[in-house]
Amino acid sequence: MVAASPWQILGDADSVTMVETDSFVGEHTPRVQPGSGIAQRDLGLIKGRKYVGYIWTKPDGDSATVSVRLRWGDGTHRVSDAHIFENSTNRYQESPFTFTAKEDTNQGVLEIAVTDGDPCLIGTVSLMPADNIQGMRADTLELLKQLDSPIYRWPGGNFVSGYDWKDGIGDRDRRPPRTNPAWTGVEHNDFGLDEFITFCRLIDTEPLIVVNTGLGQVDSAVEELQYANGAADTPMGKLRARGGNAQPYGVKWWGIGNEMYGGWQLGHMQLEDYMKKHNQFVDAMREEDPGIKVVAVGAVGQWSEGMMAECAEHMDLISEHFYCQQRVGVIDHVNQMRDQVRGKAEAHRRYRREIPALAGKDIRIALDEWNYWYGPHVFGELGTRYFLKDALGIAVGLHEMGRHSDMFFMAQYAQTVNVIGCIKTSKTDAALATTGLVLKLYREHFGTTPLATETGRPVNALAALSADGKTLTLGVVNPTAESLKVPLAIKGLTITGSGTLREIAGEDPLAYNEPGTEPKILIVEKEVTGISDSVTVAPLSVSLFSLPLK
């Protein structure tokens, strides 16, 4: 289902028609009669902020004059000066414009009117904050940098099984819009493979590209690989170079499909057939680029067992996914994360013992979708809100991955922005959700070498050494409403007795952060001293201690 267009007609309903002849992009283009126009409402604007944009126009006749205005409130005194563009050519013409908002509003309106001359065809229109970074929001990119994730997976997810990667390359203004193949609405293809690589470079992360093994074919995956990694004299490398990127991207990690075991997945097929398709994809892609690393589709049970028995020579990692729902009681809600992670690790240890094809191999898990997923959609489609109790669970999940780090090679919290993401945005603001705070905290300050850690319930804890071996880090999750004194018995190491505590805590398990308001949940840093045989942790808290070693 495609939602209604965000554009509304200014004037008579029949003064704007959609014409197929000489369409600027896609199958049709709006044709606007003189004295009429179109408008997009409910835009978020910030007082004093500059906005930049452009419009493509073509007269359906000899000449047309177009007016572009930005309105930040009702009444003529609350509208910008008009930018007037006359096009007397027989081709589409790009015209830039800038505005500075005079008020804060979430009901801004961009108005485009044909004021004189002949009817006019309206092509692509763009309006963005002037501080955008190559088309991306600066506030959101800043939070992504704070998360400092070492790898991002794109473009999905269920979406990939109906995605043609070629729709997302070339001139962005002329990329075809498509009905979202997996969810709802329209995919405008503004963010394709080139933009993903730009994004990864902006935040200094590594790309993992998933190819379409649902409705997609082997030849398309090989071409996509060549577009990303091929020299500039290869067919797809030439196409990439024409877009301004002569040097290969050097993408190492490639996901071979997504959740092909599920009936909800476009192109779903039986395991016996998919194992053959997987091997065909990998053989062809490795022939194109022998240096790639591939992630196979897995799902604990018959699917993972079959894939590892028949495709072990055609994978470097195997994917697993899980999502947790809401449970009554904070402790049960939190501990399901532990149980899910542990279950995946234990199953794969069993596979190593029982599946002959795995002998001598170290095929570990890429947990490339894991999260909580429940509740109303506050931030758009699937846009769930995350609470303090979810943050505690994410920390417990990280602890359990550390305990089983011999089985987990990588893990991607799904997803990142809005949807079921750890960053939430409004029209004008962005904020780390409670779960994002945990990911940021552990990425910045948790150690790199997990240590054997035993804890009594209800506390969940994991210790690790820093990369230089000079600091013991200890993560402790307290899912109870009481402050707890946790005994320490450290073997083989000696701490100085002082250090730093970084804490995420609150009185309400349903506390959450909202974009544009003061955060209710923060990372609070404090010095701690006198630590020898115990630490004290706050109610409903994630506590990360950094303790220097003697």
C-alpha positions as CSV (number, residue, x, y, z in Angstrom):
1,M,0.0,0.0,0.0
2,V,1.3,3.4,-1.0
3,A,0.3,6.3,1.3
4,A,-1.2,9.5,-0.2
5,S,1.2,12.0,-1.8
6,P,2.6,14.6,0.5
7,W,1.9,17.2,-2.2
8,Q,-1.4,19.0,-2.4
9,I,-2.9,21.1,-5.2
10,L,-3.2,24.9,-4.8
11,G,-6.2,25.7,-6.9
12,D,-8.8,23.7,-8.8
13,A,-8.4,19.9,-8.6
14,D,-8.1,19.6,-12.4
15,S,-5.4,22.3,-12.6
16,V,-2.7,19.7,-11.9
17,T,-2.4,16.6,-14.0
18,M,0.1,13.8,-14.2
19,V,1.6,13.4,-17.7
20,E,3.7,10.6,-19.0
21,T,5.2,12.4,-22.0
22,D,8.7,13.7,-21.3
23,S,8.6,12.6,-17.7
24,F,11.5,14.0,-15.7
25,V,11.8,10.9,-13.5
26,G,9.8,7.8,-13.2
27,E,6.6,7.2,-15.1
28,H,4.9,10.7,-14.9
29,T,5.5,14.3,-14.0
30,P,3.1,17.0,-12.6
31,R,1.8,19.5,-15.2
32,V,0.6,22.6,-13.5
33,Q,-1.7,25.2,-15.1
34,P,-1.0,29.0,-14.7
35,G,-2.7,30.3,-11.6
36,S,-2.3,27.0,-9.8
37,G,0.4,25.2,-8.0
38,I,1.4,22.5,-5.5
39,A,2.4,22.6,-1.9
40,Q,4.0,20.3,0.7
41,R,2.9,20.9,4.3
42,D,4.0,20.0,7.8
43,L,7.7,20.8,7.3
44,G,9.9,21.2,10.4
45,L,11.7,24.6,10.4
46,I,14.0,26.3,13.0
47,K,14.0,30.0,13.4
48,G,17.1,31.6,12.0
49,R,18.2,28.5,10.1
50,K,19.1,28.7,6.5
51,Y,17.5,26.2,4.0
52,V,18.7,25.5,0.5
53,G,17.0,23.8,-2.4
54,Y,16.4,23.7,-6.1
55,I,13.6,22.9,-8.6
56,W,13.6,21.4,-12.1
57,T,11.0,23.0,-14.4
58,K,10.1,22.8,-18.1
59,P,7.4,24.9,-19.9
60,D,4.7,23.0,-21.7
61,G,4.7,25.6,-24.3
62,D,7.0,28.6,-25.0
63,S,7.6,30.0,-21.5
64,A,6.5,29.6,-17.9
65,T,7.1,31.6,-14.7
66,V,7.3,29.7,-11.4
67,S,7.2,31.1,-7.9
68,V,8.7,29.2,-4.9
69,R,7.8,30.3,-1.4
70,L,8.4,28.9,2.1
71,R,5.7,29.6,4.7
72,W,6.3,29.1,8.4
73,G,2.9,30.2,9.7
74,D,-0.6,31.3,8.7
75,G,-1.0,34.7,7.1
76,T,0.8,36.7,4.4
77,H,3.2,38.3,6.9
78,R,4.5,34.8,7.9
79,V,5.8,33.8,4.5
80,S,9.2,34.3,2.8
81,D,9.9,36.4,-0.2
82,A,9.2,34.5,-3.4
83,H,11.9,33.2,-5.7
84,I,10.8,33.8,-9.3
85,F,12.1,31.6,-12.1
86,E,11.3,32.0,-15.8
87,N,12.0,29.1,-18.1
88,S,11.8,29.9,-21.9
89,T,13.6,26.8,-23.1
90,N,12.3,23.6,-24.4
91,R,14.1,21.6,-21.7
92,Y,14.1,21.0,-18.0
93,Q,16.1,23.7,-16.2
94,E,17.4,23.6,-12.6
95,S,16.9,26.7,-10.5
96,P,18.4,27.0,-7.0
97,F,16.9,28.9,-4.0
98,T,17.6,29.7,-0.4
99,F,15.4,30.6,2.6
100,T,15.9,31.6,6.2
101,A,13.1,30.7,8.5
102,K,11.7,33.4,10.7
103,E,9.9,31.1,13.2
104,D,10.1,27.7,14.7
105,T,7.3,25.4,13.4
106,N,6.4,21.9,12.5
107,Q,3.7,23.2,10.1
108,G,6.0,24.8,7.5
109,V,4.8,24.8,3.9
110,L,6.7,24.9,0.6
111,E,4.6,26.4,-2.1
112,I,5.3,26.1,-5.8
113,A,3.0,28.2,-8.2
114,V,2.9,28.8,-11.9
115,T,2.3,32.5,-12.0
116,D,2.5,33.4,-15.7
117,G,2.9,32.0,-19.2
118,D,2.1,28.4,-20.3
119,P,1.6,25.4,-18.1
120,C,4.7,24.0,-16.5
121,L,6.1,20.5,-15.8
122,I,7.6,20.2,-12.3
123,G,10.5,17.8,-12.0
124,T,12.5,17.0,-8.9
125,V,12.2,19.5,-6.0
126,S,14.7,19.6,-3.1
127,L,14.7,21.5,0.2
128,M,17.2,20.8,3.0
129,P,18.9,22.5,5.9
130,A,21.9,24.3,4.6
131,D,24.1,22.5,7.1
132,N,23.3,19.1,5.5
133,I,26.3,16.9,4.9
134,Q,26.0,15.5,1.4
135,G,22.3,15.2,1.8
136,M,22.3,13.8,5.3
137,R,21.2,15.5,8.5
138,A,24.1,16.9,10.5
139,D,22.5,16.3,13.9
140,T,21.9,12.6,13.1
141,L,25.4,12.1,11.7
142,E,26.9,13.5,14.9
143,L,25.0,10.9,16.9
144,L,26.1,8.2,14.5
145,K,29.7,9.3,15.1
146,Q,29.2,9.0,18.8
147,L,27.9,5.4,18.4
148,D,31.2,4.7,16.5
149,S,29.9,1.4,15.2
150,P,32.7,-0.5,13.4
151,I,30.4,-1.8,10.6
152,Y,27.0,-1.1,9.0
153,R,24.8,-3.5,7.1
154,W,22.8,-2.2,4.0
155,P,20.2,-2.1,2.4
156,G,18.5,-4.7,4.6
157,G,16.7,-6.6,5.9
158,N,13.5,-7.7,4.2
159,F,13.8,-4.7,1.8
160,V,16.7,-6.2,0.0
161,S,14.8,-9.1,-1.5
162,G,12.9,-6.8,-3.8
163,Y,15.6,-4.2,-4.3
164,D,17.3,-3.5,-7.6
165,W,20.5,-1.8,-6.7
166,K,20.7,-0.1,-10.1
167,D,17.7,2.0,-9.2
168,G,19.9,3.6,-6.6
169,I,22.8,4.8,-8.7
170,G,23.3,7.7,-11.2
171,D,21.9,11.2,-11.0
172,R,19.8,11.3,-7.8
173,D,17.3,13.6,-9.3
174,R,16.5,11.1,-12.0
175,R,16.4,7.9,-10.1
176,P,13.1,6.1,-10.4
177,P,10.7,6.0,-7.4
178,R,9.4,2.5,-6.6
179,T,6.8,1.1,-4.3
180,N,8.6,-0.2,-1.2
181,P,8.8,-3.9,-2.0
182,A,8.8,-5.1,1.6
183,W,6.9,-2.5,3.7
184,T,4.8,0.5,2.7
185,G,5.2,3.8,1.0
186,V,7.5,4.8,-1.8
187,E,11.3,4.3,-2.0
188,H,12.7,7.3,-3.8
189,N,16.2,5.8,-4.2
190,D,17.9,8.9,-3.0
191,F,20.2,6.7,-0.8
192,G,21.9,4.1,-2.9
193,L,25.2,2.2,-3.0
194,D,27.4,5.3,-3.6
195,E,25.6,7.2,-0.8
196,F,26.1,4.3,1.5
197,I,29.8,4.3,0.9
198,T,29.9,8.1,1.4
199,F,28.0,7.6,4.7
200,C,30.5,4.9,5.8
201,R,33.4,7.2,5.1
202,L,31.8,10.1,6.9
203,I,31.5,8.2,10.1
204,D,34.6,6.0,9.6
205,T,32.9,2.7,9.5
206,E,33.1,-0.4,7.4
207,P,30.4,-1.4,4.9
208,L,28.6,-4.7,4.7
209,I,26.5,-4.9,1.5
210,V,23.7,-7.5,1.3
211,V,22.8,-8.7,-2.2
212,N,19.3,-9.7,-3.4
213,T,18.9,-13.5,-3.4
214,G,15.1,-13.2,-3.1
215,L,13.8,-11.9,-6.4
216,G,17.4,-11.1,-7.5
217,Q,19.6,-13.1,-9.8
218,V,23.3,-14.0,-9.8
219,D,24.2,-11.7,-12.7
220,S,22.9,-8.7,-10.8
221,A,24.8,-9.6,-7.7
222,V,28.1,-10.0,-9.7
223,E,27.5,-6.6,-11.4
224,E,26.9,-5.0,-8.0
225,L,30.1,-6.4,-6.7
226,Q,32.0,-5.2,-9.8
227,Y,30.4,-1.8,-9.4
228,A,31.7,-1.6,-5.9
229,N,35.1,-3.2,-6.3
230,G,35.9,-3.4,-9.9
231,A,38.6,-1.4,-11.6
232,A,37.6,1.7,-13.6
233,D,38.1,-0.2,-16.9
234,T,35.5,-2.9,-16.1
235,P,32.0,-2.5,-17.4
236,M,30.5,-1.7,-13.9
237,G,33.6,0.1,-12.8
238,K,33.2,2.5,-15.8
239,L,29.7,3.2,-14.6
240,R,30.9,4.0,-11.1
241,A,33.7,6.2,-12.5
242,R,31.2,8.1,-14.6
243,G,29.5,9.0,-11.4
244,G,32.7,10.5,-10.0
245,N,34.2,7.6,-8.2
246,A,37.1,6.2,-10.2
247,Q,38.7,4.3,-7.3
248,P,37.1,1.0,-6.3
249,Y,35.4,1.0,-2.9
250,G,37.0,-2.2,-1.8
251,V,34.0,-3.6,0.1
252,K,35.1,-6.7,1.9
253,W,31.9,-8.0,3.6
254,W,29.0,-9.2,1.5
255,G,25.7,-10.6,2.9
256,I,24.2,-13.3,0.7
257,G,20.5,-12.6,1.1
258,N,18.3,-12.0,4.1
259,E,16.0,-14.3,6.1
260,M,15.3,-16.5,3.0
261,Y,13.9,-19.2,5.4
262,G,10.8,-17.0,6.0
263,G,7.5,-17.1,4.1
264,W,7.4,-13.3,4.5
265,Q,10.5,-12.9,2.4
266,L,10.1,-12.0,-1.2
267,G,11.5,-14.9,-3.3
268,H,11.3,-17.4,-0.3
269,M,12.1,-20.9,-1.3
270,Q,12.6,-24.3,0.3
271,L,16.0,-24.9,2.0
272,E,17.1,-27.5,-0.6
273,D,16.6,-25.0,-3.4
274,Y,18.1,-22.1,-1.6
275,M,21.3,-24.0,-0.6
276,K,22.0,-24.4,-4.4
277,K,21.2,-20.7,-5.1
278,H,23.5,-19.6,-2.3
279,N,26.4,-21.6,-3.6
280,Q,25.8,-20.3,-7.1
281,F,25.9,-16.7,-5.9
282,V,29.0,-17.2,-3.9
283,D,30.9,-19.1,-6.7
284,A,30.1,-16.3,-9.2
285,M,31.0,-13.5,-6.7
286,R,34.2,-15.1,-5.6
287,E,35.2,-15.5,-9.3
288,E,34.7,-11.8,-9.7
289,D,36.5,-10.9,-6.5
290,P,38.3,-13.7,-4.6
291,G,39.0,-11.4,-1.7
292,I,35.5,-10.9,-0.4
293,K,34.1,-12.3,2.8
294,V,30.5,-13.6,2.7
295,V,27.8,-14.0,5.3
296,A,25.3,-16.7,4.7
297,V,21.6,-16.7,5.8
298,G,21.1,-18.8,8.9
299,A,18.4,-19.5,11.4
300,V,19.0,-21.9,14.3
301,G,17.4,-25.2,13.6
302,Q,16.9,-27.0,10.3
303,W,17.9,-24.0,8.2
304,S,21.3,-23.3,9.8
305,E,22.0,-27.0,10.0
306,G,21.4,-27.5,6.3
307,M,23.3,-24.4,5.3
308,M,26.3,-25.4,7.3
309,A,26.2,-29.0,6.1
310,E,25.9,-28.1,2.4
311,C,27.4,-24.6,2.1
312,A,30.3,-24.6,4.6
313,E,32.8,-24.1,1.7
314,H,30.7,-21.1,0.6
315,M,30.6,-18.9,3.7
316,D,32.9,-17.1,6.1
317,L,30.2,-16.3,8.6
318,I,26.6,-17.3,9.1
319,S,23.9,-14.9,10.0
320,E,21.4,-15.2,12.9
321,H,18.6,-12.9,13.9
322,F,16.4,-12.5,16.9
323,Y,14.0,-9.9,18.4
324,C,12.6,-9.9,21.9
325,Q,9.1,-8.8,22.8
326,Q,7.9,-7.1,26.0
327,R,7.6,-9.3,29.1
328,V,5.9,-8.6,32.4
329,G,8.5,-7.7,35.1
330,V,11.8,-6.0,34.4
331,I,14.0,-9.0,35.3
332,D,12.2,-11.3,32.9
333,H,12.1,-8.6,30.2
334,V,15.9,-8.1,30.6
335,N,17.0,-11.7,30.8
336,Q,15.4,-12.8,27.6
337,M,18.2,-11.1,25.8
338,R,20.7,-13.3,27.7
339,D,18.8,-16.4,26.9
340,Q,18.5,-15.6,23.2
341,V,22.2,-14.9,22.7
342,R,23.2,-17.9,24.8
343,G,20.8,-20.1,22.8
344,K,22.4,-19.1,19.5
345,A,25.9,-19.8,20.8
346,E,25.1,-23.2,22.3
347,A,23.3,-24.3,19.1
348,H,26.4,-23.4,17.0
349,R,28.7,-25.2,19.3
350,R,26.6,-28.3,18.8
351,Y,26.7,-27.9,15.1
352,R,30.5,-27.9,15.3
353,R,30.4,-31.2,17.1
354,E,27.8,-32.8,14.9
355,I,28.2,-31.5,11.3
356,P,31.1,-33.2,9.5
357,A,31.4,-30.3,7.0
358,L,32.5,-28.0,9.8
359,A,35.5,-30.0,10.8
360,G,38.6,-27.7,11.0
361,K,36.5,-24.6,10.2
362,D,35.8,-21.6,12.3
363,I,32.5,-20.3,10.9
364,R,31.3,-18.0,13.5
365,I,28.0,-16.0,13.9
366,A,27.1,-12.7,12.4
367,L,24.3,-11.6,14.7
368,D,23.3,-9.0,12.2
369,E,19.8,-8.3,13.5
370,W,19.1,-8.3,17.2
371,N,16.9,-6.0,19.4
372,Y,13.7,-5.5,21.2
373,W,10.6,-5.1,18.9
374,Y,7.3,-4.2,20.5
375,G,4.9,-1.3,21.2
376,P,3.2,1.4,19.2
377,H,4.9,3.0,16.2
378,V,5.7,6.5,17.5
379,F,8.4,7.3,15.0
380,G,6.9,6.3,11.7
381,E,6.5,2.8,10.3
382,L,7.8,0.3,12.9
383,G,9.1,3.4,14.9
384,T,9.0,1.9,18.4
385,R,10.0,3.8,21.6
386,Y,12.7,2.4,23.9
387,F,12.7,2.6,27.6
388,L,15.2,2.2,30.4
389,K,14.3,-1.4,30.9
390,D,15.3,-2.0,27.2
391,A,18.6,-0.4,27.8
392,L,19.3,-2.9,30.7
393,G,18.5,-5.7,28.3
394,I,20.8,-4.5,25.6
395,A,23.6,-4.4,28.1
396,V,22.9,-7.9,29.2
397,G,22.9,-9.0,25.5
398,L,26.3,-7.4,25.1
399,H,27.6,-9.2,28.2
400,E,26.4,-12.5,26.8
401,M,28.0,-12.0,23.5
402,G,31.2,-11.3,25.3
403,R,30.9,-14.5,27.2
404,H,30.5,-16.3,23.9
405,S,32.9,-14.2,21.9
406,D,34.5,-17.4,20.5
407,M,31.2,-17.9,18.6
408,F,30.2,-14.4,17.7
409,F,32.3,-12.5,15.1
410,M,30.1,-9.5,14.7
411,A,26.7,-8.2,15.7
412,Q,24.6,-5.4,14.3
413,Y,21.9,-3.9,16.5
414,A,18.9,-3.5,14.2
415,Q,18.3,-0.8,13.3
416,T,19.9,2.6,13.6
417,V,17.7,5.6,13.0
418,N,14.0,5.6,13.8
419,V,12.1,2.4,13.0
420,I,13.4,0.0,15.7
421,G,16.5,2.1,16.0
422,C,18.7,3.4,18.8
423,I,18.6,7.0,17.4
424,K,15.2,8.8,17.3
425,T,14.5,11.9,15.3
426,S,11.7,14.4,15.0
427,K,11.4,16.9,12.1
428,T,14.0,19.2,13.7
429,D,15.8,17.2,16.5
430,A,17.6,13.9,17.1
431,A,18.4,12.0,20.3
432,L,20.0,8.8,21.4
433,A,17.4,6.4,22.7
434,T,18.1,4.6,26.0
435,T,19.5,1.6,24.0
436,G,21.7,3.9,22.0
437,L,23.3,5.2,25.2
438,V,24.3,1.6,26.2
439,L,25.8,1.0,22.7
440,K,27.7,4.2,22.9
441,L,28.9,3.5,26.5
442,Y,30.2,0.0,25.8
443,R,31.8,1.0,22.5
444,E,33.7,3.8,24.1
445,H,34.7,2.3,27.4
446,F,34.3,-1.5,27.7
447,G,37.4,-3.6,27.4
448,T,38.3,-5.7,24.3
449,T,39.3,-9.0,26.0
450,P,36.4,-10.6,27.9
451,L,37.3,-12.4,31.2
452,A,35.6,-15.3,32.8
453,T,33.0,-13.7,35.1
454,E,30.6,-15.4,37.5
455,T,27.6,-13.5,39.0
456,G,24.7,-14.4,41.2
457,R,21.2,-13.5,40.1
458,P,19.6,-11.0,39.6
459,V,22.8,-9.1,38.8
460,N,24.4,-9.7,35.4
461,A,28.0,-8.7,35.0
462,L,31.0,-9.1,32.6
463,A,34.6,-8.1,33.1
464,A,37.1,-7.4,30.3
465,L,40.6,-6.0,29.9
466,S,41.3,-2.8,28.0
467,A,43.3,-3.2,24.8
468,D,46.5,-2.1,26.5
469,G,45.9,-4.5,29.5
470,K,46.2,-1.7,32.0
471,T,42.5,-1.3,32.9
472,L,39.9,-3.8,34.2
473,T,36.4,-2.8,32.9
474,L,33.4,-4.3,34.7
475,G,29.9,-4.0,33.4
476,V,27.1,-4.6,35.9
477,V,23.4,-4.6,35.2
478,N,21.0,-4.3,38.1
479,P,17.4,-4.9,37.0
480,T,15.9,-4.5,40.4
481,A,14.4,-1.4,42.1
482,E,16.9,-1.6,44.9
483,S,20.5,-0.5,45.3
484,L,22.7,-3.6,45.5
485,K,26.2,-4.2,46.9
486,V,27.9,-6.6,44.6
487,P,30.9,-8.6,46.0
488,L,34.1,-8.8,44.0
489,A,36.6,-11.6,44.0
490,I,39.2,-10.8,41.4
491,K,41.7,-13.5,40.6
492,G,45.1,-12.9,39.0
493,L,44.8,-9.1,38.8
494,T,45.2,-6.3,41.3
495,I,43.2,-3.1,41.0
496,T,44.4,0.2,42.5
497,G,41.1,0.6,44.4
498,S,40.0,3.7,42.5
499,G,38.6,4.4,39.1
500,T,35.7,5.7,37.1
501,L,32.1,4.7,37.1
502,R,29.9,5.5,34.1
503,E,26.2,4.9,34.9
504,I,22.9,4.7,33.1
505,A,20.1,4.6,35.7
506,G,16.7,5.9,36.7
507,E,13.8,5.3,39.0
508,D,11.3,4.5,36.3
509,P,11.8,1.4,34.1
510,L,9.6,3.2,31.5
511,A,11.7,6.4,31.3
512,Y,12.7,7.3,27.8
513,N,14.4,10.1,25.8
514,E,12.5,12.2,23.3
515,P,14.0,14.3,20.5
516,G,13.8,18.0,21.3
517,T,13.4,17.6,25.0
518,E,15.8,17.3,27.9
519,P,16.9,13.7,28.1
520,K,15.6,11.8,31.1
521,I,18.3,9.1,30.8
522,L,21.9,10.0,30.6
523,I,25.4,8.6,30.9
524,V,26.6,10.0,34.3
525,E,30.4,9.8,35.0
526,K,31.8,9.8,38.5
527,E,35.0,8.9,40.3
528,V,35.0,5.9,42.7
529,T,37.5,5.1,45.4
530,G,38.0,2.4,48.0
531,I,37.0,-0.5,45.8
532,S,38.4,-3.7,47.0
533,D,35.9,-6.5,47.7
534,S,32.7,-5.0,46.4
535,V,31.0,-2.4,44.3
536,T,27.6,-0.7,44.8
537,V,25.2,-0.3,41.9
538,A,22.1,1.9,41.7
539,P,18.6,0.6,41.1
540,L,17.6,-0.1,37.5
541,S,21.1,0.6,36.2
542,V,23.9,-0.2,33.8
543,S,27.2,0.5,35.6
544,L,30.5,0.4,33.8
545,F,33.5,0.6,36.1
546,S,37.0,1.3,34.6
547,L,39.5,0.2,37.3
548,P,43.2,0.8,36.7
549,L,45.5,-2.2,37.4
550,K,48.6,-2.2,39.5
